[in-house]
Amino acid sequence: MKKKPKKKKKKPEKPRWIPPPRTPPEPYDFPPDEKKLCDILKEEKIPPTKRYAKKPKQL
């Protein structure tokens, strides 16, 4: 005599947690862009030889 396969009880699915929708971040003001050193020196019309001169060595 053959045994009948047992029927397994299906477990009810657990409720899954769904995170609440995110609120968009508040926009914030960026500080104004500072001029680069090379742009400042160009506006002051300093020649490139002085603009990119090496630092004087301390003796």
FIZALUM-286834 format. One record per atom (N, C-alpha, C): z, x, y; residue in three letters. Coordinates in pm, whole numbers, padded with zeros to 5 digits, always signed. Last residue first. Example, Ala and Ser with C-alpha at 12.3 -4.5 7.8 and 13.67 -1.06 7.14 Angstrom:
<sites>
+00708+01285-00225SER+00714+01367-00106SER+00787+01290+00003SER+00780+01319-00569ALA+00780+01230-00450ALA+00780+01320-00330ALA
</sites>
This chain:
<sites>
+00409+06696+08332LEU+00434+06836+08294LEU+00581+06859+08267LEU+00229+06415+08230GLN+00354+06463+08289GLN+00379+06606+08241GLN-00106+06338+08304LYS-00008+06393+08210LYS+00114+06443+08286LYS-00234+06027+08420PRO-00199+06167+08449PRO-00089+06215+08354PRO-00454+05844+08208LYS-00324+05853+08274LYS-00294+05999+08305LYS-00805+05843+08283LYS-00692+05864+08193LYS-00563+05872+08274LYS-00998+05580+08435ALA-00943+05715+08436ALA-00824+05724+08342ALA-01149+05352+08473TYR-01115+05389+08336TYR-01060+05531+08328TYR-01169+05344+08750ARG-01126+05225+08677ARG-01077+05261+08537ARG-01279+05575+08832LYS-01137+05555+08860LYS-01082+05438+08779LYS-01536+05534+08736THR-01467+05661+08705THR-01318+05650+08731THR-01616+05284+08837PRO-01577+05296+08695PRO-01504+05425+08662PRO-01466+05207+09158PRO-01570+05268+09075PRO-01522+05289+08931PRO-01356+04887+09249ILE-01313+05023+09219ILE-01419+05084+09129ILE-01374+04621+09348LYS-01484+04717+09362LYS-01436+04861+09351LYS-01208+04420+09294GLU-01163+04512+09398GLU-01265+04622+09426GLU-01345+04308+09083GLU-01339+04234+09208GLU-01295+04323+09324GLU-01292+04500+08889LYS-01431+04478+08933LYS-01433+04405+09067LYS-01021+04469+08853LEU-01070+04594+08911LEU-01214+04581+08958LEU-01017+04216+08734ILE-00947+04238+08861ILE-01002+04362+08930ILE-01158+04265+08498ASP-01213+04171+08596ASP-01148+04190+08733ASP-00987+04443+08367CYS-01122+04490+08404CYS-01184+04396+08508CYS-00762+04282+08324LEU-00753+04396+08415LEU-00891+04442+08459LEU-00833+03931+08327LYS-00817+04058+08258LYS-00819+04170+08361LYS-00645+03661+08460LYS-00763+03748+08466LYS-00732+03878+08393LYS-00505+03405+08258GLU-00487+03518+08350GLU-00612+03604+08346GLU-00534+03058+08245ASP-00583+03186+08194ASP-00565+03294+08300ASP-00233+02864+08270PRO-00366+02902+08319PRO-00405+03040+08268PRO-00088+02737+07964PRO-00077+02808+08091PRO-00216+02849+08140PRO-00163+02405+07848PHE-00165+02548+07827PHE-00148+02618+07961PHE+00022+02112+07795ASP-00061+02191+07885ASP-00049+02338+07851ASP-00003+01915+07496TYR+00074+01992+07593TYR-00020+02082+07673TYR-00002+01599+07333PRO-00076+01712+07391PRO+00010+01785+07494PRO+00199+01525+07051GLU+00177+01507+07195GLU+00099+01626+07250GLU+00044+01450+06736PRO+00130+01532+06822PRO+00096+01513+06969PRO+00036+01118+06598PRO-00036+01235+06649PRO+00054+01316+06742PRO+00244+01041+06322THR+00211+01013+06461THR+00138+01136+06516THR+00141+00970+05990ARG+00191+01063+06091ARG+00152+01018+06231ARG+00244+00696+05788PRO+00139+00766+05862PRO+00198+00852+05973PRO+00484+00771+05525PRO+00438+00691+05639PRO+00331+00767+05717PRO+00389+00842+05183PRO+00451+00880+05310PRO+00400+00794+05424PRO+00465+00656+04905ILE+00354+00684+04997ILE+00416+00720+05131ILE+00578+00696+04583TRP+00616+00698+04725TRP+00496+00737+04808TRP+00497+00473+04321ARG+00479+00603+04386ARG+00511+00591+04533ARG+00682+00316+04068PRO+00619+00304+04200PRO+00613+00441+04267PRO+00584+00383+03734LYS+00684+00397+03839LYS+00615+00380+03973LYS+00447+00148+03507GLU+00428+00263+03596GLU+00534+00263+03705GLU+00615+00060+03206PRO+00560+00019+03337PRO+00553+00141+03429PRO+00500+00182+02897LYS+00603+00184+03000LYS+00542+00138+03131LYS+00398+00007+02616LYS+00355+00076+02737LYS+00466+00067+02840LYS+00499+00067+02289LYS+00517-00014+02408LYS+00475+00068+02529LYS+00279+00111+02019LYS+00369+00171+02117LYS+00377+00080+02238LYS+00271-00011+01696LYS+00222-00033+01832LYS+00325+00023+01929LYS+00214+00181+01407LYS+00308+00114+01497LYS+00245+00100+01635LYS-00024+00107+01153PRO+00021+00192+01266PRO+00109+00113+01362PRO+00091+00009+00830LYS+00022-00030+00953LYS+00068+00063+01065LYS+00044+00184+00527LYS+00131+00144+00638LYS+00047+00108+00758LYS-00092+00061+00219LYS-00104+00141+00340LYS-00012+00086+00448LYS+00000+00081-00118MET+00000+00000+00000MET+00000+00087+00126MET
</sites>
